[in-house]
Amino acid sequence: MTKRKLKPIAESSTGLNTRYQDVSTKKELTLNQAVKAVKQGKYPGIHVVERKDGTIFIRSNPDGKENNNLE
């Protein structure tokens, strides 16, 4: 099974990624859709982060390489 990947395609004025594209299917997802899909396990290697201020976003799991980070 091929590892599905997301890439950010839009961000807010504060730099928060707000839209993503599934690299395999070319489907676009909102931040909320991406968070839901990540929580459902559809994107291995990505996890959901919730800051103390309530901001929720997704982030690639650390692997020591900077060139493949989601953010």
Secondary structure, 3 states (H helix, E strand, C coil): CCCCCEEEEEECCCCCEEEEEECCCCCEEEHHHHHHHHHCCCCCCEEEEECCCCCEEEEECCCCCCCCCCC
